[in-house]
Amino acid sequence: MHKLVKGIHSFRTGYFASHRQLFEQLASVGQTPETLFITCSDSRVVPNLITNAPPGELFIVRNVGNVVPRTDLPGGTAAAIEYAMEVLKVENVIVCGHTQCGAMQAILHPEAVENLTYLKRWLRQTDGVRKLIQERYSHLDEDARMTAAVEENVLAQLENLREYPFIAERLEAHTLRMSGWVFDLARGEVFDYDPERGEFLPLR
Ligand SMILES: [Zn+2]
């Protein structure tokens, strides 16, 4: 905790002091973020850092496994998605998974979370991904199956997003850009899903 308090002091005298105008403007005018960024709660994924986005630019929703709940399930994630779309009118939505994701490990090895009541329940939403991995990728080794789980999960969440009427409408009207990313922790690289080629390619 002490480290965090020291960090706040350093933020105030450093970044905040040199960006005071930006914060004043954000406080008086309000937020107009361009992007809804849905990612994992993992502490190693820091959206503003990897995109170099200043405050006010990313509307971020985080949960374990960057899951987009089905439209018939209530919850904070769906509420945040609705707010970003209907009120903030963001132009982009990005679902960003990442390598070494504990949630994806739990998809491959559900027994690891057997004793975690809430996590187990939450990850039931990704049962479709688990089945897909079993059906299509069981011949692969652990690392390759993990990569497949991370990628397939991002694609599954993009599909869930399309089910929200306010997203479907915007996609149809070409006023919303939807992307699926995977952040490679060890390499600091982001891979972007290319629907035409059907694969994740390095974002350049
Ligand atoms: Zn994760």
Residues whose N, C-alpha, C, O or C-beta is under 5 A from the ligand:
A	BS01	ZN	C40 D42 G65 C101 G102 A103
